[in-house]
């Protein structure tokens, strides 16, 4: 089995966050903080997927590219 790229793994994780957001948003009584957590996570993972496909390295703590390479 071929190894999946980091970008593909991050996009899969972003898609899971969006699905979680959709399910939780439809759940009666679910708090906004719980629901709202997953939307920005999906955006962040999507941005990191783009960076991982375009930049050789980036810090795990930020989406800013590490330009030292």
Backbone atoms as SQL, in Angstrom:
CREATE TABLE atoms (id INTEGER PRIMARY KEY, chain TEXT, resi INTEGER, resn TEXT, atom TEXT, x REAL, y REAL, z REAL);
INSERT INTO atoms VALUES
  (1, 'A', 1, 'UNK', 'N', 0.844, -1.179, 0.000),
  (2, 'A', 1, 'UNK', 'CA', 0.000, 0.000, 0.000),
  (3, 'A', 1, 'UNK', 'C', 0.893, 1.246, 0.000),
  (4, 'A', 2, 'UNK', 'N', 0.579, 2.179, -0.853),
  (5, 'A', 2, 'UNK', 'CA', 1.380, 3.392, -0.974),
  (6, 'A', 2, 'UNK', 'C', 1.179, 4.280, 0.251),
  (7, 'A', 3, 'UNK', 'N', 2.258, 4.928, 0.668),
  (8, 'A', 3, 'UNK', 'CA', 2.184, 5.840, 1.800),
  (9, 'A', 3, 'UNK', 'C', 1.442, 7.102, 1.384),
  (10, 'A', 4, 'UNK', 'N', 0.539, 7.571, 2.234),
  (11, 'A', 4, 'UNK', 'CA', -0.228, 8.776, 1.934),
  (12, 'A', 4, 'UNK', 'C', 0.581, 10.000, 2.322),
  (13, 'A', 5, 'UNK', 'N', 0.399, 11.053, 1.569),
  (14, 'A', 5, 'UNK', 'CA', 1.117, 12.292, 1.855),
  (15, 'A', 5, 'UNK', 'C', 0.552, 12.953, 3.110),
  (16, 'A', 6, 'UNK', 'N', 1.366, 13.794, 3.712),
  (17, 'A', 6, 'UNK', 'CA', 0.922, 14.548, 4.885),
  (18, 'A', 6, 'UNK', 'C', -0.281, 15.407, 4.512),
  (19, 'A', 7, 'UNK', 'N', -0.247, 16.005, 3.332),
  (20, 'A', 7, 'UNK', 'CA', -1.358, 16.852, 2.895),
  (21, 'A', 7, 'UNK', 'C', -2.658, 16.057, 2.823),
  (22, 'A', 8, 'UNK', 'N', -2.601, 14.858, 2.294),
  (23, 'A', 8, 'UNK', 'CA', -3.807, 14.026, 2.195),
  (24, 'A', 8, 'UNK', 'C', -4.327, 13.642, 3.575),
  (25, 'A', 9, 'UNK', 'N', -3.426, 13.316, 4.481),
  (26, 'A', 9, 'UNK', 'CA', -3.832, 12.968, 5.845),
  (27, 'A', 9, 'UNK', 'C', -4.474, 14.163, 6.546),
  (28, 'A', 10, 'UNK', 'N', -3.890, 15.346, 6.355),
  (29, 'A', 10, 'UNK', 'CA', -4.455, 16.547, 6.964),
  (30, 'A', 10, 'UNK', 'C', -5.824, 16.886, 6.384),
  (31, 'A', 11, 'UNK', 'N', -5.983, 16.706, 5.084),
  (32, 'A', 11, 'UNK', 'CA', -7.293, 16.975, 4.473),
  (33, 'A', 11, 'UNK', 'C', -8.343, 15.993, 4.961),
  (34, 'A', 12, 'UNK', 'N', -7.962, 14.743, 5.163),
  (35, 'A', 12, 'UNK', 'CA', -8.891, 13.764, 5.732),
  (36, 'A', 12, 'UNK', 'C', -9.307, 14.164, 7.145),
  (37, 'A', 13, 'UNK', 'N', -8.336, 14.617, 7.930),
  (38, 'A', 13, 'UNK', 'CA', -8.634, 15.055, 9.290),
  (39, 'A', 13, 'UNK', 'C', -9.547, 16.282, 9.276),
  (40, 'A', 14, 'UNK', 'N', -9.313, 17.200, 8.338),
  (41, 'A', 14, 'UNK', 'CA', -10.164, 18.388, 8.213),
  (42, 'A', 14, 'UNK', 'C', -11.587, 17.990, 7.849),
  (43, 'A', 15, 'UNK', 'N', -11.712, 17.017, 6.961),
  (44, 'A', 15, 'UNK', 'CA', -13.045, 16.544, 6.572),
  (45, 'A', 15, 'UNK', 'C', -13.765, 15.915, 7.772),
  (46, 'A', 16, 'UNK', 'N', -13.047, 15.185, 8.590),
  (47, 'A', 16, 'UNK', 'CA', -13.647, 14.599, 9.789),
  (48, 'A', 16, 'UNK', 'C', -14.117, 15.691, 10.745),
  (49, 'A', 17, 'UNK', 'N', -13.330, 16.744, 10.894),
  (50, 'A', 17, 'UNK', 'CA', -13.748, 17.860, 11.748),
  (51, 'A', 17, 'UNK', 'C', -15.011, 18.519, 11.202),
  (52, 'A', 18, 'UNK', 'N', -15.102, 18.669, 9.911),
  (53, 'A', 18, 'UNK', 'CA', -16.302, 19.279, 9.324),
  (54, 'A', 18, 'UNK', 'C', -17.522, 18.373, 9.511),
  (55, 'A', 19, 'UNK', 'N', -17.329, 17.071, 9.384),
  (56, 'A', 19, 'UNK', 'CA', -18.447, 16.148, 9.638),
  (57, 'A', 19, 'UNK', 'C', -18.874, 16.226, 11.102),
  (58, 'A', 20, 'UNK', 'N', -17.905, 16.272, 12.010),
  (59, 'A', 20, 'UNK', 'CA', -18.222, 16.391, 13.438),
  (60, 'A', 20, 'UNK', 'C', -18.986, 17.688, 13.697),
  (61, 'A', 21, 'UNK', 'N', -18.533, 18.772, 13.091),
  (62, 'A', 21, 'UNK', 'CA', -19.223, 20.051, 13.234),
  (63, 'A', 21, 'UNK', 'C', -20.678, 19.928, 12.786),
  (64, 'A', 22, 'UNK', 'N', -20.893, 19.321, 11.631),
  (65, 'A', 22, 'UNK', 'CA', -22.247, 19.173, 11.098),
  (66, 'A', 22, 'UNK', 'C', -23.146, 18.354, 12.001),
  (67, 'A', 23, 'UNK', 'N', -22.621, 17.260, 12.516),
  (68, 'A', 23, 'UNK', 'CA', -23.406, 16.402, 13.409),
  (69, 'A', 23, 'UNK', 'C', -23.696, 17.124, 14.720),
  (70, 'A', 24, 'UNK', 'N', -22.676, 17.714, 15.296),
  (71, 'A', 24, 'UNK', 'CA', -22.847, 18.379, 16.581),
  (72, 'A', 24, 'UNK', 'C', -23.765, 19.595, 16.478),
  (73, 'A', 25, 'UNK', 'N', -23.702, 20.298, 15.357),
  (74, 'A', 25, 'UNK', 'CA', -24.552, 21.475, 15.171),
  (75, 'A', 25, 'UNK', 'C', -26.027, 21.092, 15.147),
  (76, 'A', 26, 'UNK', 'N', -26.331, 19.870, 14.736),
  (77, 'A', 26, 'UNK', 'CA', -27.723, 19.399, 14.669),
  (78, 'A', 26, 'UNK', 'C', -28.185, 18.724, 15.955),
  (79, 'A', 27, 'UNK', 'N', -27.270, 18.582, 16.913),
  (80, 'A', 27, 'UNK', 'CA', -27.590, 17.888, 18.161),
  (81, 'A', 27, 'UNK', 'C', -28.186, 18.873, 19.159),
  (82, 'A', 28, 'UNK', 'N', -29.419, 18.603, 19.572),
  (83, 'A', 28, 'UNK', 'CA', -30.096, 19.480, 20.527),
  (84, 'A', 28, 'UNK', 'C', -29.325, 19.511, 21.846),
  (85, 'A', 29, 'UNK', 'N', -29.183, 20.693, 22.383),
  (86, 'A', 29, 'UNK', 'CA', -28.544, 20.851, 23.671),
  (87, 'A', 29, 'UNK', 'C', -27.024, 20.870, 23.643),
  (88, 'A', 30, 'UNK', 'N', -26.431, 20.739, 22.472),
  (89, 'A', 30, 'UNK', 'CA', -24.970, 20.753, 22.375),
  (90, 'A', 30, 'UNK', 'C', -24.493, 22.193, 22.488),
  (91, 'A', 31, 'UNK', 'N', -23.530, 22.432, 23.353),
  (92, 'A', 31, 'UNK', 'CA', -23.033, 23.785, 23.597),
  (93, 'A', 31, 'UNK', 'C', -22.285, 24.358, 22.399),
  (94, 'A', 32, 'UNK', 'N', -22.356, 25.671, 22.258),
  (95, 'A', 32, 'UNK', 'CA', -21.679, 26.359, 21.160),
  (96, 'A', 32, 'UNK', 'C', -20.171, 26.123, 21.167),
  (97, 'A', 33, 'UNK', 'N', -19.578, 26.065, 22.356),
  (98, 'A', 33, 'UNK', 'CA', -18.128, 25.868, 22.447),
  (99, 'A', 33, 'UNK', 'C', -17.714, 24.517, 21.875),
  (100, 'A', 34, 'UNK', 'N', -18.522, 23.506, 22.119),
  (101, 'A', 34, 'UNK', 'CA', -18.216, 22.167, 21.607),
  (102, 'A', 34, 'UNK', 'C', -18.383, 22.135, 20.095),
  (103, 'A', 35, 'UNK', 'N', -19.487, 22.692, 19.631),
  (104, 'A', 35, 'UNK', 'CA', -19.753, 22.715, 18.190),
  (105, 'A', 35, 'UNK', 'C', -18.721, 23.579, 17.480),
  (106, 'A', 36, 'UNK', 'N', -18.479, 24.756, 18.024),
  (107, 'A', 36, 'UNK', 'CA', -17.590, 25.715, 17.379),
  (108, 'A', 36, 'UNK', 'C', -16.133, 25.318, 17.355),
  (109, 'A', 37, 'UNK', 'N', -15.739, 24.371, 18.155),
  (110, 'A', 37, 'UNK', 'CA', -14.350, 23.923, 18.178),
  (111, 'A', 37, 'UNK', 'C', -13.933, 23.327, 16.840),
  (112, 'A', 38, 'UNK', 'N', -14.813, 22.585, 16.205),
  (113, 'A', 38, 'UNK', 'CA', -14.430, 21.800, 15.038),
  (114, 'A', 38, 'UNK', 'C', -14.297, 22.606, 13.745),
  (115, 'A', 39, 'UNK', 'N', -15.033, 23.683, 13.591),
  (116, 'A', 39, 'UNK', 'CA', -14.939, 24.479, 12.361),
  (117, 'A', 39, 'UNK', 'C', -13.556, 25.103, 12.186),
  (118, 'A', 40, 'UNK', 'N', -13.012, 25.804, 13.189),
  (119, 'A', 40, 'UNK', 'CA', -11.672, 26.360, 13.003),
  (120, 'A', 40, 'UNK', 'C', -10.597, 25.281, 12.914),
  (121, 'A', 41, 'UNK', 'N', -10.834, 24.138, 13.551),
  (122, 'A', 41, 'UNK', 'CA', -9.879, 23.036, 13.420),
  (123, 'A', 41, 'UNK', 'C', -9.808, 22.563, 11.972),
  (124, 'A', 42, 'UNK', 'N', -10.960, 22.488, 11.326),
  (125, 'A', 42, 'UNK', 'CA', -10.997, 22.068, 9.919),
  (126, 'A', 42, 'UNK', 'C', -10.257, 23.060, 9.036),
  (127, 'A', 43, 'UNK', 'N', -10.458, 24.343, 9.301),
  (128, 'A', 43, 'UNK', 'CA', -9.770, 25.384, 8.520),
  (129, 'A', 43, 'UNK', 'C', -8.263, 25.284, 8.736),
  (130, 'A', 44, 'UNK', 'N', -7.845, 25.164, 10.000),
  (131, 'A', 44, 'UNK', 'CA', -6.413, 25.081, 10.295),
  (132, 'A', 44, 'UNK', 'C', -5.770, 23.872, 9.627),
  (133, 'A', 45, 'UNK', 'N', -6.413, 22.725, 9.687),
  (134, 'A', 45, 'UNK', 'CA', -5.847, 21.521, 9.071),
  (135, 'A', 45, 'UNK', 'C', -5.795, 21.650, 7.552),
  (136, 'A', 46, 'UNK', 'N', -6.795, 22.301, 6.979),
  (137, 'A', 46, 'UNK', 'CA', -6.788, 22.526, 5.528),
  (138, 'A', 46, 'UNK', 'C', -5.631, 23.436, 5.124),
  (139, 'A', 47, 'UNK', 'N', -5.414, 24.500, 5.891),
  (140, 'A', 47, 'UNK', 'CA', -4.287, 25.396, 5.605),
  (141, 'A', 47, 'UNK', 'C', -2.950, 24.671, 5.757),
  (142, 'A', 48, 'UNK', 'N', -2.833, 23.857, 6.776),
  (143, 'A', 48, 'UNK', 'CA', -1.602, 23.089, 6.968),
  (144, 'A', 48, 'UNK', 'C', -1.394, 22.093, 5.831),
  (145, 'A', 49, 'UNK', 'N', -2.480, 21.557, 5.287),
  (146, 'A', 49, 'UNK', 'CA', -2.368, 20.647, 4.148),
  (147, 'A', 49, 'UNK', 'C', -1.770, 21.375, 2.944),
  (148, 'A', 50, 'UNK', 'N', -2.249, 22.599, 2.703),
  (149, 'A', 50, 'UNK', 'CA', -1.703, 23.395, 1.600),
  (150, 'A', 50, 'UNK', 'C', -0.225, 23.680, 1.845),
  (151, 'A', 51, 'UNK', 'N', 0.099, 24.100, 3.062),
  (152, 'A', 51, 'UNK', 'CA', 1.494, 24.390, 3.376),
  (153, 'A', 51, 'UNK', 'C', 2.372, 23.152, 3.231),
  (154, 'A', 52, 'UNK', 'N', 1.898, 22.016, 3.680),
  (155, 'A', 52, 'UNK', 'CA', 2.725, 20.813, 3.595),
  (156, 'A', 52, 'UNK', 'C', 2.950, 20.393, 2.149),
  (157, 'A', 53, 'UNK', 'N', 2.011, 20.730, 1.285),
  (158, 'A', 53, 'UNK', 'CA', 2.174, 20.407, -0.125),
  (159, 'A', 53, 'UNK', 'C', 3.087, 21.405, -0.837),
  (160, 'A', 54, 'UNK', 'N', 3.182, 22.633, -0.299),
  (161, 'A', 54, 'UNK', 'CA', 3.922, 23.703, -0.967),
  (162, 'A', 54, 'UNK', 'C', 5.250, 24.061, -0.325),
  (163, 'A', 55, 'UNK', 'N', 5.387, 23.799, 0.978),
  (164, 'A', 55, 'UNK', 'CA', 6.568, 24.196, 1.732),
  (165, 'A', 55, 'UNK', 'C', 7.173, 22.939, 2.345),
  (166, 'A', 56, 'UNK', 'N', 8.488, 22.872, 2.364),
  (167, 'A', 56, 'UNK', 'CA', 9.124, 21.649, 2.845),
  (168, 'A', 56, 'UNK', 'C', 8.975, 21.451, 4.343),
  (169, 'A', 57, 'UNK', 'N', 8.916, 22.547, 5.116),
  (170, 'A', 57, 'UNK', 'CA', 8.782, 22.415, 6.563),
  (171, 'A', 57, 'UNK', 'C', 7.911, 23.527, 7.114),
  (172, 'A', 58, 'UNK', 'N', 7.148, 23.214, 8.139),
  (173, 'A', 58, 'UNK', 'CA', 6.456, 24.234, 8.896),
  (174, 'A', 58, 'UNK', 'C', 6.374, 23.779, 10.339),
  (175, 'A', 59, 'UNK', 'N', 6.282, 24.734, 11.235),
  (176, 'A', 59, 'UNK', 'CA', 6.249, 24.437, 12.656),
  (177, 'A', 59, 'UNK', 'C', 4.937, 23.764, 13.014),
  (178, 'A', 60, 'UNK', 'N', 4.976, 22.799, 13.902),
  (179, 'A', 60, 'UNK', 'CA', 3.763, 22.121, 14.346),
  (180, 'A', 60, 'UNK', 'C', 2.879, 23.041, 15.172),
  (181, 'A', 61, 'UNK', 'N', 3.440, 24.143, 15.688),
  (182, 'A', 61, 'UNK', 'CA', 2.669, 25.049, 16.538),
  (183, 'A', 61, 'UNK', 'C', 2.074, 26.224, 15.782),
  (184, 'A', 62, 'UNK', 'N', 2.333, 26.343, 14.517),
  (185, 'A', 62, 'UNK', 'CA', 1.810, 27.466, 13.741),
  (186, 'A', 62, 'UNK', 'C', 1.666, 27.054, 12.286),
  (187, 'A', 63, 'UNK', 'N', 0.866, 27.788, 11.540),
  (188, 'A', 63, 'UNK', 'CA', 0.723, 27.507, 10.120),
  (189, 'A', 63, 'UNK', 'C', 1.673, 28.342, 9.283),
  (190, 'A', 64, 'UNK', 'N', 2.545, 29.126, 9.948),
  (191, 'A', 64, 'UNK', 'CA', 3.527, 29.931, 9.215),
  (192, 'A', 64, 'UNK', 'C', 4.646, 29.040, 8.697),
  (193, 'A', 65, 'UNK', 'N', 5.027, 29.208, 7.454),
  (194, 'A', 65, 'UNK', 'CA', 6.112, 28.370, 6.925),
  (195, 'A', 65, 'UNK', 'C', 7.427, 28.665, 7.616),
  (196, 'A', 66, 'UNK', 'N', 8.225, 27.630, 7.768),
  (197, 'A', 66, 'UNK', 'CA', 9.570, 27.778, 8.321),
  (198, 'A', 66, 'UNK', 'C', 10.490, 28.019, 7.135),
  (199, 'A', 67, 'UNK', 'N', 10.930, 29.223, 6.987),
  (200, 'A', 67, 'UNK', 'CA', 11.707, 29.617, 5.809),
  (201, 'A', 67, 'UNK', 'C', 13.198, 29.329, 5.948),
  (202, 'A', 68, 'UNK', 'N', 13.584, 28.602, 6.977),
  (203, 'A', 68, 'UNK', 'CA', 15.004, 28.325, 7.184),
  (204, 'A', 68, 'UNK', 'C', 15.519, 27.199, 6.307),
  (205, 'A', 69, 'UNK', 'N', 14.626, 26.535, 5.562),
  (206, 'A', 69, 'UNK', 'CA', 15.079, 25.425, 4.717),
  (207, 'A', 69, 'UNK', 'C', 15.408, 25.877, 3.326);
